[in-house]
């Protein structure tokens, strides 16, 4: 019987010790080294007192070459080169960032040796964090210092060495850091351009008191239908109202205009943003369709 040590490194060190039923099973378990489990690479090692010579007399010391990890839903790491002390953890990524966008951001500091944007195994959507290693490991601390704490949409990036051993850039690296930060500032503007949807959200349009009165509410609703209909085919107009008891209600103070296509919504956003309505200057932004359909108006 042999002991195996499994080490999973993501945000902190986690260890487990597993005793197998046979030498053959223990050796086969070594094939799990490097697999991705719950978005993190798993390291599998023999215990420190492992004696290869003694183990060889008891059974095979290497995994069976015919093992099929895919049959049990496991897969080897696709993030080649993502090992060692210079591996970087990048957390707090907006979920809508594509793999290409994240790579472009990281490559502000130089070419990558390895990169892995962690995704949900069932949906294929980003989980909001990634790992990377640079070809030139000298830029590791520069990248961490420049990226950590910057705002990306409604998120704040957490960027550091995955093994927690981060250090500050050396004085001679300051010019590289400054240049990279300038590039990042430009990329932020490009990445965070609003993505058009079929729903436009208006704020600074109505007050809570106006929404409480039934007659005023109906007038506002009709005005919004008329104004919104000038830009395209309106499917729906939603104006959340306060609850009778006075308790908070999601989206009160906002007006949502749903159009039949993105073109109409785009014209409405451009046409209504900055306009005066009831003495107030309107702010018009695109609103996520899935949040709108789920009535998550405070998103």
Secondary structure, DSSP 8 states (H G I E B T S, - for coil): --EEEEEEESSSEEEEEEE-SSHHHHHHHGGGTTBEETTEEEEEEE-TT--HHHHHTTS--S--TT--GGGGT--B-S-TT--STT-EEEE---TT--HHHHHHHHTTSS-EEEEEEEE-TTT--EEEEEEEEESSGGGHHHHHHHHTT-EETTEE-EEEETTS------GGGHHHHHHHHHHHHHHHHHHTS----SEEEEESS--HHHHHSHHHHHHHHHHHHHHHTTTS-EEEEE-----TT----TTTT-EEEEESSHHHHHHHHHHHTT-EETTEE-EEEEE-HHHHHTT-TT-
